Amino acid sequence: MLHEIAPYQYHIEFKTEDPAPDDFLCLFQDGKILARETEELSLPTAAEMEPYLTGLSLDAPLFTTAPGGRYTFFCSIDTRNFFGIPGVSVNAPEGFYYRPTRELRMVTPQHIVYGAMMATQLNLWYVTHAYCGKCGKRNGHSGKERALVCPDCGNVIYPQISPSVIIGIKNGNKLLCTQYNPMHNPGARMPHPAKRSYALVAGYIESGETPEDAVRRETMEEVGIRVKNLRYYKSQPWPFSSSLLLGYTCEVDGDDTITLEEDELSLAEWVEREDLPDRSRDISLTSEIMETFRTGKW
Ligand SMILES: [Zn+2]
């Protein structure tokens, strides 16, 4: 999975130091990250970007109160740090371009992609919390921990993670597979199951729910099915949606008739184990759960 980057190690412990010359500098523009024009992901270093930052004069507290000089520490992979300057972007220097982060799940090296995606998630949190949600003033960095603080009312804001459940539902030799609504096209000819880009029933955990409550509610809402024998499988931090995914497997309980929630899904169907697509190369928890079923592990 995406976060499984051994022998490299991911670190998120808060730091206030300045970037070293060869630390990565993650700069963003419209959901894209500045990267070298190479197939593999290659990020600019702090030293490389220094000349392009000298002309910037910014008075935003996100910039002036950053503990690492003007830089904000995001995370490290081993001893290599990923820094950024939330809210600031520069024109791409020659040899670089702004690369859509959504395409990074298909790109190597995986440990750099993981660091870059966690930087993307944190950068998004910083820029969407530049103002206090309580009184509307501009937030600054805490300096003591990874938090933003309103200088006016003292409101403290910590990075947000949205817990979600990913649910593998088994019915004998079949697995319940779905497709999301944006692909909804009733007139289109469906490819063979082995070629379809399936998802699993999934959804955010609501206030006051346990993950198991969310599994039961989401399966009822999305496909109208009752489930039993819930088992926790594994978790996965998923920076593409700032989520923490909790994977569950379970079995249909009683009637297996699917009632599709059409606002969210375009398709839900029972797929025979032998007809499932090979997803062994994908990096998502969804794919891993589908693979464990396809290869007969549950
Ligand atoms: Zn405030």
Residues whose N, C-alpha, C, O or C-beta is under 5 A from the ligand:
A	BS01	ZN	C132 K134 C135 G136 K137 C150 D152 C153 G154 N155
